Amino acid sequence: MQTAYTLPAPSLLKRSSLYGSLTTRFVAFLVDTTMLVFFYTIIFYSAGSNAQEMNSWDKTLQHNGVSIPDLLAIGKALFLNPFFAVVHWLYYTLLEASPKQATIGKFTLGLKVTDLRGKRISVWQSNLRYFSKLLSLVPVGLGFLLILTTRRSQMFHDYMARTVVVTD
């Protein structure tokens, strides 16, 4: 006697991946960068000693528009300041090693950073992961594109720190 096997009906909903995709991680990066720049400029402008040095945007746009030298001066004042590098480093390192295991951008998109066993990463691992991102940038950002070929959607800095970014 032959028994009939029934196959389950195909699901119309796409099953979510266990690991964070390139698109999701990029959007989380954009959220984090926007927040960092916003809060950093508030801190930077509030800590300014001479109000005459910092023109408001409306005065600049009304008189002569924004020129390339103006943009370069603003970028230099904001991003070549060592304070920004320290804030950036502390933001990523401390939040990814925190109990939430994610920066605000990753948390918003339902991602978290874990070690290979799914446990919370240490501050040491978070530091290693942060500084390894510089190595991911070196050959034209190829370390970031490694996510497209790996089984666990890891980038170069994830391999170096032995971490993965998973969906929550």
Buried (B, 14 or more C-beta within 10 A) or exposed (E): EEEEEEEEEEEEEEEEEEBBBBEBBBBBBEBBEEBBBEEBBEEBEEEEEEEEEEEEEEEBEEEEEEEEEEEEEBEEBBEEEEEBEEBBBEBBBEBBBBEBBBBBBBBBBBBBBBBEEEEBBEEEBBBBBBBBBEEBEEEEEEBBBBBEEBEBBBBBBBBBBBBBBBBE
